[in-house]
């Protein structure tokens, strides 16, 4: 289980470095660093706004399983936007697109189920 995550992280780091070197070669060092910080700042502001919108929606209506995953997906988007680099920023910004985020949440619920104790929506009452 840990090996694929480790190789994925190393692969992402390698791709991130290659892209950053290429952008730095084309734009220069200082503009590249400024661009990395700018994308992080804009991304975090967007995550904050969308996070508040998701919380407001969850307060107003009874959420489904997929709706409950939008907050954690936004947290992953925020983490990707804070990490320096353009590949992770692109992935983070993609997770900020509400239809894409909802589709991912539904995929996760369909693929791995609603979680422990998910019985398809039935309520089971156990009394002693």
Backbone as JSON, one array per atom type, in Angstrom:
{
  "sequence": "XXXXXXXXXXXXXXXXXXXXXXXXXXXXXXXXXXXXXXXXXXXXXXXXXXXXXXXXXXXXXXXXXXXXXXXXXXXXXXXXXXXXXXXXXXXXXXXXXXXXXXXXXXXXXXXXXXXXXXXXXXXXXXXX",
  "N": [[0.81, -1.19, 0.0], [1.93, 1.25, 0.75], [4.04, 1.52, -1.03], [3.05, 2.17, -3.73], [2.09, 4.77, -3.19], [4.43, 6.06, -2.39], [6.01, 5.86, -4.73], [4.34, 7.27, -6.45], [4.39, 9.82, -5.28], [7.11, 10.45, -5.59], [7.25, 10.4, -8.36], [5.48, 12.51, -9.0], [6.88, 14.63, -7.84], [9.18, 14.62, -9.47], [8.08, 15.25, -12.01], [7.02, 17.73, -11.37], [9.36, 19.2, -10.8], [10.61, 19.13, -13.33], [8.77, 20.6, -14.9], [8.84, 23.05, -13.55], [11.5, 23.8, -13.95], [11.48, 24.1, -16.73], [9.61, 26.2, -17.07], [10.95, 28.17, -15.63], [13.19, 28.46, -17.24], [12.08, 29.62, -19.48], [10.7, 31.93, -18.55], [12.31, 33.07, -16.61], [13.95, 33.23, -13.39], [12.95, 34.87, -11.18], [10.34, 35.79, -12.08], [9.11, 33.28, -12.25], [9.09, 32.33, -9.59], [7.48, 34.32, -8.45], [5.12, 33.82, -9.85], [4.49, 31.26, -8.88], [3.93, 31.84, -6.15], [1.8, 33.6, -6.55], [-0.18, 31.99, -7.78], [-0.67, 30.26, -5.66], [-1.74, 32.03, -3.72], [-4.06, 33.06, -5.01], [-5.4, 30.66, -5.41], [-5.86, 29.74, -2.76], [-7.56, 31.74, -1.83], [-9.75, 31.24, -3.5], [-10.42, 28.64, -2.68], [-11.23, 29.15, -0.08], [-13.54, 30.71, -0.48], [-15.19, 28.87, -1.9], [-15.29, 26.82, -0.06], [-16.77, 27.98, 2.02], [-19.17, 28.27, 0.65], [-19.87, 25.58, 0.23], [-20.19, 24.74, 2.9], [-22.38, 26.34, 3.61], [-24.35, 25.31, 1.9], [-24.5, 22.69, 2.91], [-25.56, 23.21, 5.4], [-28.12, 24.12, 4.81], [-29.53, 22.03, 3.55], [-30.33, 18.5, 3.66], [-27.55, 16.54, 3.51], [-26.21, 14.35, 0.98], [-24.17, 11.36, 0.74], [-22.08, 11.9, -1.1], [-22.07, 14.68, -1.09], [-20.98, 15.24, 1.37], [-18.32, 14.7, 0.95], [-17.26, 16.8, -0.41], [-16.06, 18.83, 1.14], [-13.64, 17.6, 2.24], [-12.42, 17.13, -0.26], [-12.01, 19.73, -1.13], [-10.15, 20.43, 0.8], [-7.99, 18.87, 0.02], [-7.54, 20.1, -2.44], [-6.73, 22.63, -1.51], [-4.34, 21.92, -0.21], [-2.85, 21.07, -2.41], [-2.66, 23.45, -3.8], [-1.11, 24.99, -2.11], [1.33, 23.71, -2.1], [4.43, 24.22, -3.69], [4.6, 24.68, -7.15], [3.61, 23.94, -10.56], [2.17, 21.81, -11.61], [0.86, 20.6, -9.41], [-0.63, 22.85, -8.71], [-2.28, 23.08, -10.95], [-3.78, 20.7, -10.72], [-5.0, 21.24, -8.25], [-6.5, 23.56, -8.89], [-8.22, 22.39, -10.73], [-9.77, 20.8, -9.05], [-11.28, 22.76, -7.91], [-13.36, 23.29, -9.57], [-16.72, 23.14, -9.49], [-18.6, 21.18, -10.79], [-16.8, 19.15, -11.56], [-15.65, 18.48, -9.12], [-17.92, 17.5, -7.75], [-18.51, 15.31, -9.36], [-16.23, 13.73, -8.93], [-16.58, 13.22, -6.19], [-18.95, 11.71, -6.25], [-18.0, 9.55, -7.72], [-16.14, 8.47, -5.91], [-17.84, 7.7, -3.81], [-19.47, 5.83, -5.17], [-17.53, 3.99, -5.94], [-16.18, 3.14, -3.58], [-18.16, 2.95, -1.72], [-20.53, 4.12, 0.79], [-19.33, 4.3, 3.22], [-18.33, 3.08, 6.5], [-20.76, 0.98, 7.92], [-22.74, 1.7, 6.16], [-25.84, 1.12, 4.99], [-27.41, 1.35, 2.79], [-29.25, 3.36, 3.27], [-31.22, 2.6, 5.05], [-32.6, 2.66, 8.32], [-31.52, 1.24, 11.24], [-32.61, 0.11, 14.28], [-31.48, -0.79, 17.37], [-32.33, -2.32, 20.31], [-31.98, -2.9, 23.82]],
  "CA": [[0.0, 0.0, 0.0], [2.79, 2.44, 0.83], [4.93, 1.61, -2.19], [2.49, 2.99, -4.81], [2.04, 6.16, -2.77], [5.79, 6.59, -2.42], [6.42, 6.04, -6.13], [3.52, 8.34, -7.0], [4.91, 11.09, -4.76], [8.4, 10.7, -6.24], [6.95, 10.73, -9.76], [4.91, 13.85, -9.02], [7.98, 15.55, -7.56], [10.03, 14.68, -10.66], [7.37, 16.0, -13.03], [6.93, 19.1, -10.89], [10.68, 19.83, -11.0], [10.83, 19.32, -14.77], [7.92, 21.7, -15.36], [9.33, 24.29, -12.96], [12.75, 24.14, -14.65], [11.12, 24.57, -18.06], [8.99, 27.52, -16.92], [12.02, 29.07, -15.22], [14.06, 28.72, -18.4], [11.37, 30.49, -20.43], [10.31, 33.21, -17.96], [13.32, 33.58, -15.7], [13.79, 32.75, -12.03], [12.09, 35.7, -10.33], [8.92, 35.69, -12.49], [8.61, 31.93, -11.94], [8.8, 32.3, -8.16], [6.32, 35.19, -8.23], [3.96, 33.11, -10.38], [4.16, 30.18, -7.94], [3.28, 32.44, -4.99], [0.53, 34.18, -6.99], [-1.16, 30.91, -7.95], [-1.03, 29.77, -4.33], [-2.61, 33.02, -3.07], [-5.35, 33.06, -5.69], [-6.03, 29.37, -5.14], [-6.34, 29.68, -1.38], [-8.74, 32.61, -1.76], [-10.85, 30.54, -4.16], [-10.8, 27.52, -1.81], [-11.97, 29.71, 1.05], [-14.88, 31.07, -0.95], [-15.96, 27.68, -2.22], [-15.51, 26.09, 1.18], [-17.89, 28.62, 2.7], [-20.38, 27.95, -0.11], [-20.2, 24.18, 0.52], [-20.72, 24.7, 4.27], [-23.71, 26.94, 3.59], [-25.25, 24.33, 1.27], [-24.69, 21.57, 3.83], [-26.42, 23.67, 6.5], [-29.48, 24.35, 4.32], [-30.22, 20.82, 3.09], [-29.81, 17.22, 4.14], [-26.54, 16.16, 2.52], [-25.98, 12.96, 0.58], [-22.79, 10.94, 1.03], [-21.14, 12.6, -1.98], [-21.98, 16.08, -0.66], [-20.09, 15.31, 2.53], [-16.94, 14.58, 0.52], [-16.76, 18.02, -1.05], [-15.15, 19.52, 2.05], [-12.31, 16.99, 2.18], [-11.83, 17.34, -1.59], [-11.51, 21.11, -1.11], [-8.93, 20.43, 1.62], [-6.93, 18.35, -0.85], [-7.25, 21.17, -3.4], [-5.94, 23.65, -0.81], [-2.99, 21.39, -0.01], [-2.15, 21.08, -3.7], [-2.37, 24.83, -4.19], [-0.05, 25.53, -1.24], [2.6, 23.11, -2.53], [4.98, 24.99, -4.8], [4.69, 23.99, -8.43], [2.54, 24.21, -11.5], [1.36, 20.6, -11.8], [-0.05, 20.51, -8.27], [-1.57, 23.97, -8.81], [-3.27, 22.72, -11.97], [-4.68, 19.71, -10.13], [-5.77, 21.93, -7.23], [-7.5, 24.4, -9.54], [-9.23, 21.49, -11.32], [-10.68, 20.39, -7.97], [-12.13, 23.9, -7.56], [-14.48, 23.34, -10.51], [-17.77, 22.4, -8.77], [-19.1, 19.94, -11.41], [-15.74, 18.14, -11.52], [-15.53, 18.06, -7.72], [-19.08, 16.65, -7.44], [-18.35, 14.04, -10.09], [-15.22, 12.96, -8.19], [-17.19, 12.78, -4.94], [-19.87, 10.62, -6.59], [-17.18, 8.4, -8.1], [-15.58, 7.88, -4.69], [-18.93, 7.01, -3.09], [-19.86, 4.66, -5.96], [-16.43, 3.02, -5.99], [-15.83, 2.61, -2.27], [-19.32, 2.87, -0.83], [-20.84, 5.28, 1.62], [-18.57, 4.31, 4.45], [-18.65, 2.0, 7.42], [-22.13, 0.96, 8.41], [-23.68, 2.15, 5.15], [-26.76, 0.02, 4.7], [-28.3, 1.75, 1.72], [-30.2, 4.35, 3.69], [-32.15, 2.09, 6.04], [-32.27, 2.93, 9.71], [-31.64, 0.04, 12.08], [-32.67, 0.47, 15.7], [-31.18, -1.93, 18.23], [-32.67, -2.01, 21.7], [-31.68, -3.97, 24.77]],
  "C": [[0.86, 1.26, 0.0], [3.66, 2.62, -0.4], [4.32, 2.41, -3.34], [2.41, 4.47, -4.45], [3.42, 6.81, -2.83], [6.25, 6.84, -3.85], [5.61, 7.14, -6.81], [4.02, 9.71, -6.56], [6.24, 11.44, -5.42], [8.19, 11.09, -7.71], [6.39, 12.14, -9.9], [5.99, 14.9, -8.77], [8.88, 15.72, -8.79], [9.37, 15.5, -11.76], [7.28, 17.47, -12.65], [8.25, 19.85, -11.11], [10.95, 20.1, -12.48], [10.01, 20.5, -15.31], [8.44, 23.02, -14.82], [10.64, 24.74, -13.64], [12.44, 24.71, -16.03], [10.5, 25.97, -18.01], [10.06, 28.55, -16.52], [12.95, 29.42, -16.37], [13.39, 29.69, -19.38], [11.07, 31.88, -19.85], [11.42, 33.86, -17.16], [12.98, 33.16, -14.28], [12.8, 33.54, -11.2], [10.63, 35.65, -10.79], [8.32, 34.31, -12.18], [8.24, 31.83, -10.47], [7.58, 33.15, -7.84], [5.04, 34.49, -8.7], [3.53, 31.97, -9.46], [3.43, 30.74, -6.71], [1.91, 33.02, -5.36], [-0.54, 33.11, -7.16], [-1.6, 30.35, -6.6], [-2.0, 30.74, -3.64], [-4.0, 33.05, -3.69], [-6.11, 31.77, -5.4], [-6.61, 29.27, -3.74], [-7.56, 30.58, -1.2], [-9.95, 31.92, -2.39], [-11.34, 29.36, -3.31], [-11.63, 28.04, -0.64], [-13.4, 30.04, 0.65], [-15.75, 29.86, -1.24], [-16.24, 26.84, -0.99], [-16.68, 26.65, 1.96], [-19.21, 28.31, 1.98], [-20.83, 26.51, 0.16], [-20.79, 24.06, 1.93], [-22.14, 25.26, 4.33], [-24.72, 25.96, 2.98], [-25.52, 23.15, 2.19], [-25.59, 21.95, 4.99], [-27.88, 23.77, 6.07], [-30.23, 23.07, 3.97], [-29.57, 19.57, 3.67], [-28.82, 16.69, 3.12], [-26.56, 14.67, 2.21], [-24.52, 12.63, 0.89], [-21.78, 11.72, 0.19], [-20.98, 14.06, -1.57], [-21.02, 16.24, 0.51], [-18.62, 15.22, 2.15], [-16.39, 15.86, -0.11], [-15.82, 18.81, -0.17], [-13.76, 18.92, 2.06], [-11.63, 17.15, 0.81], [-11.3, 18.76, -1.7], [-10.24, 21.22, -0.26], [-7.75, 19.9, 0.82], [-6.54, 19.4, -1.88], [-6.4, 22.25, -2.75], [-4.51, 23.18, -0.6], [-2.2, 21.42, -1.31], [-1.78, 22.49, -4.12], [-1.26, 25.45, -3.34], [1.3, 24.95, -1.62], [3.15, 23.9, -3.7], [5.07, 24.13, -6.06], [3.46, 24.22, -9.28], [1.64, 23.0, -11.73], [0.37, 20.47, -10.65], [-1.05, 21.66, -8.27], [-2.65, 23.66, -9.84], [-4.27, 21.71, -11.43], [-5.57, 20.36, -9.06], [-6.85, 22.82, -7.83], [-8.58, 23.55, -10.2], [-10.23, 21.05, -10.27], [-11.58, 21.53, -7.5], [-13.32, 24.04, -8.49], [-15.61, 22.5, -9.92], [-18.3, 21.15, -9.48], [-18.06, 18.81, -11.38], [-15.58, 17.59, -10.1], [-16.69, 17.14, -7.33], [-18.97, 15.3, -8.13], [-17.33, 13.15, -9.4], [-15.8, 12.41, -6.9], [-18.15, 11.62, -5.2], [-19.1, 9.37, -7.0], [-16.62, 7.7, -6.86], [-16.66, 7.11, -3.93], [-19.35, 5.75, -3.84], [-18.79, 3.58, -5.93], [-16.18, 2.35, -4.64], [-16.98, 2.57, -1.29], [-19.44, 4.1, 0.04], [-20.1, 5.32, 2.92], [-18.98, 3.17, 5.36], [-20.09, 2.1, 7.9], [-23.15, 1.44, 7.41], [-24.56, 0.98, 4.76], [-27.77, 0.41, 3.63], [-29.38, 2.73, 2.14], [-31.23, 3.87, 4.69], [-31.66, 2.41, 7.44], [-32.51, 1.65, 10.5], [-31.58, 0.48, 13.53], [-32.45, -0.8, 16.49], [-31.47, -1.53, 19.66], [-32.3, -3.19, 22.57], [-32.88, -4.29, 25.58]]
}
